[in-house]
Every structure is written in structure tokens, then in C-alpha cells.
């Protein structure tokens, strides 16, 4: 049981780090550009940019996978 928990924790930690970076970097850039105190608008911009990047990456991955499976 301990081993399973350790394996789950080892898998979740890198994913959480990537998620924090994916949301945090655009949010911090929005804060640096916009100025003022860090707040919800900056965080929403970070979430929006992260969602957009994930959608674009998913579309590119789906296109490449479809192209590969079709044999083009």
C-alpha cells in the first residue's frame, strides 16, 4: 500500500509542477505588464492562456496522430 501511494505521489508532483508553471508564468507576465497588485484578473489571464496552449497542443497532437495512423 505504501508503495502505491509513493508511485501516485511521484506521478502527481511533476504534473502539478507543470500545471503551476503553465498557469503561473502567463499570470506573472500579465501582472508585470499590467502593474498594480496581483489579483484575480491576472490569474484568469494565466488560466486562459494555459487552456489555450493545452487546446492548441491537443489539436496539433491529434492532427499528427491522425496523420500517422492514416499512413500519409
Protein Blocks (a to p, Z undefined) as FASTA:
>chain_A
ZZmmmmmmmmmmmmmmmmmmmmmmmmmmmmmmngpjddfklmmmmmmmmmmmmmmmmmmm
mmmmmmmmnoZZ
